[in-house]
């Protein structure tokens, strides 16, 4: 049995986005992602093999999905289910405070 806290062990400085696998099983992977001012590189799009359900627990972010005119703003409690191969990018995350995400990668 593992007991932890999603807000523990977050470094004061984040030169890179921090991804920590919390649970890995045959059909899914649970990750904590911590960002602060991070964004996708120019021209880069995520195009993932797995579906991804993500929720913002703290902070804020903006996601853009290929083919959509406007980005989607996420704040604490906002979640989105991203089907496999739906191209998307992180436009921005809050530069003033940490954005803590919880992501479940799964195969439907």
Secondary structure in CASP SS format (residue, H / E / C, confidence):
PFRMAT SS
TARGET T0000
AUTHOR 0000-0000-0000
METHOD secondary structure of the structure
MODEL  1
X C 1.00
X C 1.00
X C 1.00
X C 1.00
X C 1.00
X C 1.00
X C 1.00
X C 1.00
X C 1.00
X C 1.00
X C 1.00
X C 1.00
X C 1.00
X C 1.00
X C 1.00
X C 1.00
X C 1.00
X E 1.00
X E 1.00
X E 1.00
X E 1.00
X E 1.00
X E 1.00
X E 1.00
X C 1.00
X C 1.00
X C 1.00
X E 1.00
X E 1.00
X E 1.00
X E 1.00
X E 1.00
X E 1.00
X E 1.00
X E 1.00
X C 1.00
X C 1.00
X C 1.00
X C 1.00
X C 1.00
X C 1.00
X C 1.00
X C 1.00
X C 1.00
X C 1.00
X E 1.00
X C 1.00
X C 1.00
X C 1.00
X C 1.00
X E 1.00
X E 1.00
X E 1.00
X E 1.00
X E 1.00
X E 1.00
X E 1.00
X E 1.00
X C 1.00
X E 1.00
X E 1.00
X E 1.00
X E 1.00
X E 1.00
X E 1.00
X C 1.00
X C 1.00
X C 1.00
X C 1.00
X C 1.00
X C 1.00
X E 1.00
X E 1.00
X E 1.00
X E 1.00
X C 1.00
X C 1.00
X C 1.00
X E 1.00
X E 1.00
X E 1.00
X E 1.00
X C 1.00
X C 1.00
X C 1.00
X C 1.00
X C 1.00
X E 1.00
X E 1.00
X E 1.00
X E 1.00
X E 1.00
X E 1.00
X C 1.00
X C 1.00
X C 1.00
X C 1.00
X C 1.00
X E 1.00
X E 1.00
X E 1.00
X E 1.00
X E 1.00
X E 1.00
X E 1.00
X E 1.00
X C 1.00
X C 1.00
END
